[in-house]
Amino acid sequence: MRRLVSFILAAFLSFPLCAQIATPQAASSPVVLTLDDAIVIALSENIAVKVADKEITRTQYALKGSYASLFPQVDGSGSYQRTIKKQVMYMDFDIGSMMGGGGSSQGSGEDTPAPSPSQRPSGGGIEVGRWNTFSTGIQAAMPLVNAQLWKSIKISGEDVELAVEKARASRLDMITQVKQAFYAVQLAKEAYKVYEEVYDNAVENFRQTEMRYNAQKASELEYTRAKTSVANAIPNLYDAENNIDMTLWQLKAVMGIDLDMDIDVAGDLQDNAALMFRDIHENDDFSLENNSTMKQLEIQAGQLADAIKMQQFASLPTLSLAFAYSVNAMTNDFNFREYRWSPYSYVGLSLSIPIFAGGRRHNAVRQSKVQYEQLQLQALNTERQLKIAIRQYLNQMETSMKSYDAAREAEQTARKAYSIATQSYNLGRSTLTDLNDAQLALTQAELGVSQAVYSFVLAKAALEQTLGKDFSNE
């Protein structure tokens, strides 16, 4: 699909240049797109589709982050502490006797060195520690048995699945929008043809009336009314032309391409009339198996079921492995070369057994079960609404087919009546009012035919979206 999109975009860029080299007059000719071309380009350039793809990427990263919880978590640390007031240690024996009494050793006659400031008694105690403490090390931990963590990883995987389904829903919605915009352009072009025919007929009637008026076979009233009919046909023609431009802009906006790009749609709206009576009975299986909304609800139900189990697993014991290694140094100065670093390390297992949490885990399970029941009711109601929508679309398609038959018959009758009225008016057997009435009936019949086809294709596009028919599968 990407190669096809690249080829089409390359054709868009190279076509005007090649046409300019061949014939300068053809340089401004629009690029004609079929419905399939428009859908392929929109699948690559539409903003909503790109956002949905980004959401898939985000959830994939979140899933990878969940898997990271199974691997060892290693952290480094470092700290420095400056002691403001040292701790004092008290002992239940005579500190003075331990330090040599009054400064002389009994029986030896040798002088005992005076105690250092840190060893001097402070109200019967000894100050311990040093002024500066440095510490650095690493810690590692890894879960060995944790059922709740494993279930949360499965829920993260279901988040990715849900994001993929939401992206598919965005594509289905975008395809429907492209079809609607494409058919709107075709309808606008059909309306323009009708009003152009009305304008041409008004001009021709005015020419005939003017000839009769100059030959004094028509009154001035008829001449004025014929001229007014021409003037009234011009605004309708301009409005129809402007409607074509507006629908083309809407199509380009849905496709996600530059609004200044000159494009046109291939085919006519009447080309779909031949498929009206075949497509409605082509597939009698109108199940919701591929409906995106039902699939999303199904995935969400699975997530809630796993969430219930995850809440239940919170009452199970967990086992984890821990390791730490650190080195410490305590000194009274900042002479780093003379520091004595003392290492400390350990490895061990940690078993956690939940015993009592005040009913919090039990209530969390109940809450998840209620959410699951709510989702089941929501899915049931959504299924009913979708089945009603399918019947509405089918009824609309059948009504459009009946309207098409009636409009085609009315168009043939109105065209014949207009031909008779034109001949009668040229022979002077009818008035201009009769001719204008015949023209109005013909215009309404022609627009009715186009409107019937347009209503059918819109209902068919909505039905295909509801049934989950994917363009890529087609």
N, C-alpha and C positions, 0 to 999 in steps of 0.2 A: 504493500500500500504506500509506503514511504517513497519507493522508487517511482510509483505511478504519480504521486503528488509532485515529486521533484520534476518529473517529465512535463507535467501540465504547467507548473509554474515556469519552467524553462521555456515552454512554448509561449506563455504569456509575455515573457520578456523579449524573446527573439522574434515573435511574430511582427510587431510593429516595425522593427528595424528591417527585416527582410522585405516586408511590403513596401517600405519607403524606397528601398533600393530598386525594387521591381517597378512599381508604379506609384508615383507620389500621391495620386488621388486615393489610393487604397490605404494610405498610412493611418487614416482616422477610422477605419472600419472596426466595429466592435468585435470582441472575442465572443463567439457563440458557444454557450455551454449547454450541455444536456443536464438532465436531472441527476444522473449518476456522477457527472463531473462536479457539479455543485456540491453533492454530498461528500465526495472524496476530498475536495479542497476544504470543506468545513470541518471534516474529521481531523485535519491537520492544523488548521488555522483558527478555529473557533476558540474564543477565550474561555468559555465555560468548560470545554473539553480539556484545555491545558490546565485549568485550575483543578479539575478532577484528577488528572494524571499526577499533579503535584501532591495531591492528598494521598494517592497511593504510595508515592515515594516517601512521604512523611511517616505513614503508618509502617512502612517497611523498616525505616530507621528505628522507629519505636520498638518494633519486634526484635531487632538486633540488640537494642539496649536492654530488653528483657532477658535475652539469652546471656548477656554479660553478667547477670546476677548469679549464674551458675559457676563462673570462673572466680579464682581468688581475687579478692579486692586488696590491693597493696597500697599503703599510704606511708609517706615519710613525714617525720616531724622533727622539730628543733625548737629549743626553748632556752631562755636565759632569765635568771632570777637574781635580783639584788636584794640582799637581806637588809631590812631597816632595823629590826629589833630581833636579836637572836632568841631562840627558845632556851629556857632554863630547865635543867634536869635536876631532880631532888632524889637523894638516896637515904635509906634508913640506917646509916652508920656514920661515924665521925670522919668527916672529910679531912679535918686537920691532921689526924693521925695517919691517914692515907698519904698525905702530902709531906710528911716529915715533921710535924709539930711546928716549933718556932724557928725552923730553918737550919738545925744541926742534927746530925745523925747520932743517936745514943750508942755509945760504945765505940764508935769509930773516930769521933772527933773531927769528921770531915763536914764541911759546909754543904748543905743541900741547896741546889739552885732555886731561886724564887720562881713561883708559878707564873706562867704566861697570862696575858690579859684574858684569854679565853678560858683559862683554867681557874681563875680566881673565883672564889665563892661569891654568889650574889644572893644575899639573904638566906644563906644555908643551901644554895643550889649552884649548879655549874652551867654556864652558857655553852651550848653545843652548836655545831655547824660553822660554816664559813660565810664570808660576805658575798661571794660570787658563786653561782651554780650554773653550769652549762650541761645541756642534755640534748642528744640527737639519736635518732634511730628509725626503724621501719616496723610497721605492723601489717600483718596479712591475716585475712579471714576468708573462709570458703564454706558455704553450706554443703553438708553431706546428705542429710535427709530433711526435706522440707516440702511436704505435699502441697501446701498452700502456694508456695512459690511456683511449683510445676504447673499448677492449674492456672495461675495468673499468666504464665507464658502462653498457655493454650488460648486464653482469652485474647491476648495480644495478637496471636495469629489469626483469630477470628476477626479482629479489627481490620487487618489487611484484607481479608476476604470481603468484609463489608464495604471497605473503601473501593475495592474493585467493582463490586456490584453497583455502588453509587456512581462510579465513573461510567459504567454501562448505561445506567439510567440517564445520565447527562447526555450520552451519545444518542440514545433513543429520542430524548426530548429535542436535541439539536436537529436530528434527522427530520423529525416531524415539523419543526420550525422551518427548515430549509424547503421541505415539500410545500408547506403552506405559502411561503414567500414565492416559491417558483410558480405555483399555480395562480397566485395573485397577479403575477406579471402576465401570465397567459390570459387571465380574465381581463386585465386592463387592456391588453392588445386586442382582444375580441371586442370589447366595448368601443375601443377606438375605431375598429373597422365598421362597427354599426353606425356610429356617429359620423364617420367619414362618408358612409353611404347615404346617410340622411342629408348631409351637406351637399353631396353631389346631386342627389335628387332635387333638393331645394334650388340649386343653381340651374338645373335643367328645367324645372318647372317655371322658374323666373324667366328663363330665356324664351320658353314657349309663350308665357303670359305676355312678355314684352312684345313679341312678334304679333300676337293677337291684339294687343293694345295699340300698337302702331297701325295695325290694319283696321282699327276701330271695331274689333270683334269682341273685345274685353273691356270691362269698365275700369275706371281708375281705382275703384275699391279693390278689385281683384289684383290689379297691378301693384298696389301698395301692400296688400296682404302677402303677395308672392315675394316682394322685396323684404318684408318683415320676416318671413320664414327663413330667408337666407341669413339675415342678421341674427336671428335666434339660434340658428344651427352653429354659428361660429363659436360662441362661448362653450357650448357643449363639447365641441371638437378640441378646444384648448384645454378644457378640464380633463378630457380623456387622455390627451397627450401628457399633461402634467401628472396624471395618476400613474402612467407608465413609468415616468422618472422616479416617482416616490416609491413604487413597488420595487424597482430595480435597486434603489438605495437600501431598502429594507433587506433585500436578498443579499446584497454585498455586506451589510452589517452582520447578518446572521452567519455568512460564510467566513467573516473575519478578514476580508481583504480590503484594500484601499478603496475608499468611497469614490475617488476620482478615476478609478479604472473603468474603461468603457467596455461594458459587457452586454450581452443579449442572450435570451433564452431560445433554445431550439424547439421546434415543434409548435403545434397549436393545441389549445384546450380541447378542441373537438376530437383530437387524436385519442383522448381517453374515453370517448363515447363508445368506441368499439369494444372496450374492455368492461364496460359497466355491467353487462348481463352475464359475464363469464366469471369475474373475480369474486362476486358475492357467493357463488356456489362452488368455488374452486376448492375450498377447504372448509369442511363442516366441523372441524375440531376447534372449538373456541374455548379451550381450557386455559387456565391461568398458570400453567406449569412454568412458562418462561416469563411471566410478568415480573418486572423488576421490583415493584413494591412488595409483592408477596415474598420474593426471594430475600429482600432485606429484612422483612419481618421474621422470616424463618431463621436467618443468621442471628438476628437479635435474640430470638427465643433460645437458640443454642448458647449464646453468650450468657443469658440469664440462668440457664440450667447449670452451666459451669460456675457461674458466680455463686449459686446456692451450694454447690459442692465445695467451692473454695472457702465459703463461710463455715461450712461444717468441718473442713480440714483444719480450721484455726484451733480446734480443740485437740489436735494430735501433737505428740511431742516432736521437737525438732532437734537435730544434731548438727553441729558445725565444728569446723577445725580452725584453730587460731595459732598464730606464731608471731613472736615479737623479738626484736633485738635492738638494744640501745646501749649507749656509752654515756657515762656521767663523769663530770669533773667538778670538784669543789676547791676553791682557793680564795685567798684574801687579796690577791693582786691580779694583774693582767699580763703576766709573763707566760704566754701561751706555750713556749718551748718547755717550760718546767712543769706543765700540768701532768697530773697522773690520771689517766682515763680508766674508769672502771667499767668493764662490759657487763651487760645483763641481758639474758635471753631466756625464752621459754617457748614450748610448743605444747598444745593441749587440746582436749575435746571438751565441747560445751553442750550439755544436754538440757533442753528447756521443756518442762512438762507443765502445760496449762492446767490449773486446778480450779480456780474460781475467779470470775470476772464480774460478778454482780449481775449476771444474765445478759451481758452485752453481746456475747457471741450468739446466744440463742435468739435474741431479738433481731440480730442482723440476718440470721437465716430466715426468720419469719418475714422480714421486710423484703428480702429477695424473692421469696415465694409469692408474696402479694404482687410484686412487680411482674413476675412471670404470668400470673393469672390475668393481670391487666393487659399484658401483651397478647395473650390468647384471645381475649374479648375484642381487642382492637383488630387483630388479624381476621377474626370472624366477621366483624363489621366491614372491614376493608374489602374482603372477598365478596360480600353481598353488594357493596357499592360498585365494585368493578364488574360484576355480572350484570347489574342494571345498566352500567355504561355500555357494555358490549351490546345489549339488546337495543339501547337507544341508537347506537351507531348503525346497527343492522337495519333498524326501522328507518333511520334517516337515509340510508343507502337505497332501500326499497322505495321510499317516498320520492327520492331524487330520480329513480328510474321511471316511476310513473309520471312524475312531473316532466321528465325529458320527453317521454312519448307524447304527452299532451302538448308540450311546447313545440315539438317538431311538427305535429299536425296543425297547430295554430299558426306556425310560421309558414307552412305551405299554403294554408288557406289565406293568410294575410298577404302573402306575396302575390298570390293570384288575384286577390281583391284589389291590391294596389296596382297591378298591371291593368286590370279592367278599369279602375278609376282613372288611371293615367290616359288610357285610350279614349275613355268617355270625355275627359276634360279637354283633350286635344281636339275632339270632334265637337266640343261645345255642348255635350249632352249632360254634363255634371258641373258642379261648381268647384271652386278651389277649396271650399270647406270640406267637401266630400273627399277630395284628394288628400288634404291634410289629415283627416281622420283615418284614412287608409294608411297613410305613412306612420302615424302614431301607433296604430295597431301592429304594423309590421315591426316597428322598432321595439315595442314591448315584447313581441313574440321572439324576436332574435335575442334580445337580452335574457328572456326567460330560458331559452335553450342553453345559453352559456352559464347562467346561474344554476341550472339543474346539474350540469356536468361539474361545476365548481363545488357545489354542495356535496356531490357524491365523492369526489376525490378527497375533500377535506375529511369527511366521515371515514373514508377508507384509511387515510393516513393516521387518524386518531385510533382507529381499530387496530391497526398494525402496531402502534406504540403500546396499546393496552395488552395485546397478545405477546409483546416482547419480541417481535420479529426484528432481528439484527441485520443491518445492511451488509456487514462483513460476511455473515452466514449466507446471505443471498448471493 
